[in-house]
Amino acid sequence: MLLFTPGPTPVPEFVRVAMSEPTIHHRTPEFEEIFAKTRALLKEVIGLPEVLMLASSGSGAMEACVTSLCEKKLLSINSGKFGERFGKIARAFKIPNVEIKNPWDIPASLEQVIDALKANPEIDAFCIQACESAGGLRHSYEVLAKAVKEYNPEIMVIVDGITAMGVEPLDMTYVDALIGGSQKAFMLPPGLSIIGLSQKAVEKIQERDVGFYFNLKTELKNQVKNTTAWTAPTTIIIGLCAFLERAKEIGYDTIYHQTKARSLACDAAMEGIGLKIYPTIPALSMTCVYHEESDKIRKVLKNTYEVNIAGGQDDLKGKIFRINHMGMVGISEISWVVNAVELSLDMLGIRKFNGLANQIFMEQYFRVLKQ
Ligand SMILES: *Cc1c(COP(=O)(O)O)cnc(C)c1O
């Protein structure tokens, strides 16, 4: 069975092998060495001066960033389940929240953000997804972050890059916190979250000192010394270290370029066989197709062609299907997935199979790769 959901992604063999070693104790020079190496490698890929690793899924890092970096009022973008989550976190902690709510295929606009800032002078933090995974939507977070900082440089800019980190180069110029998770482009089991931090965010964290388990001040104090406040998820960190070393060897430029080629080619192939790409601005991390018979298509894909892809949630339940492009995905695998979608449409009597999807995919893939 091919796992092609946009998180969790499959764990490659070299990572599984690295994680199969006997468990080592987290308070040892051996683990500290691995932790130090992983921190350095993460800083390189994120492009921010500080980084923290937490034993939690991505939402834990979202919570830690909101509670640590927002005091007065949070501005969040809700163009899907994950953007909605920032608002839910704020409400859970009784932090006032202004939300910009859009349909799941529409990114936040500059005008909406500026209007919200003008109407709410207390806003001291801004949260957005680089990619809103609910509908595969790319927000222009870099443009919005710049506008927010130009409006008021004191506002903390928190970017959920869980389905963007490791997918494409991310501009960190106006970002204070970038959130990542182990189970997406880093191809690890779920259970580790990552937060890249600007110097300003580090200062804010030191000054505020909030929470207990997710107290980032406590984590900073420990992690700069290459240890963690609580028991570290050693196995996942060992896997992360192996992944980042391999990624560096291959080169991030190469990984980003190949991801882009797979993603654009897959979108083109789906459109080429008459399917509709759901988001108005598609993210590179996944191909998200709108189709009323998505659940039937997914069922045939899984039961007949051994391909597991994701569906939609809430209003989009049964209406979309999502194909992952995150991580080091073999061209032979994604090419089979594209083929299998076309075969499934044939089996369901939606469209006769003629191999067009794979033809378009191959042409576009190698065209983009040559650029
Ligand atoms: C996967 C994901 C998360 C994290 O969800 P968890 O289930 O807590 O790991 C957050 N934001 C986005 C955009 C995601 O895709």
The ligand as an SDF file (V2000), in Angstrom:
LIG
                    3D

 15 15  0  0  0  0  0  0  0  0999 V2000
   -0.7590   18.4640   10.2040 C   0  0  0  0  0  0  0  0  0  0  0  0
   -0.9210   19.9100   10.4500 C   0  0  0  0  0  0  0  0  0  0  0  0
   -0.8980   20.4550   11.7470 C   0  0  0  0  0  0  0  0  0  0  0  0
   -0.6520   19.6570   13.0000 C   0  0  0  0  0  0  0  0  0  0  0  0
   -1.6070   18.7930   13.3240 O   0  0  0  0  0  0  0  0  0  0  0  0
   -1.2480   17.7010   14.4160 P   0  0  0  0  0  0  0  0  0  0  0  0
   -2.2970   16.6860   14.2040 O   0  0  0  0  0  0  0  0  0  0  0  0
   -1.3320   18.3520   15.7420 O   0  0  0  0  0  0  0  0  0  0  0  0
    0.1440   17.2370   14.1170 O   0  0  0  0  0  0  0  0  0  0  0  0
   -0.9990   21.8090   11.8810 C   0  0  0  0  0  0  0  0  0  0  0  0
   -1.1190   22.6210   10.8230 N   0  0  0  0  0  0  0  0  0  0  0  0
   -1.1350   22.1460    9.5780 C   0  0  0  0  0  0  0  0  0  0  0  0
   -1.2510   23.1160    8.4530 C   0  0  0  0  0  0  0  0  0  0  0  0
   -1.0380   20.7850    9.3440 C   0  0  0  0  0  0  0  0  0  0  0  0
   -1.0490   20.3140    8.0840 O   0  0  0  0  0  0  0  0  0  0  0  0
  1  2  1  0
  2  3  1  0
  2 14  2  0
  3  4  1  0
  3 10  2  0
  4  5  1  0
  5  6  1  0
  6  7  2  0
  6  8  1  0
  6  9  1  0
 10 11  1  0
 11 12  2  0
 12 13  1  0
 12 14  1  0
 14 15  1  0
M  END
$$$$
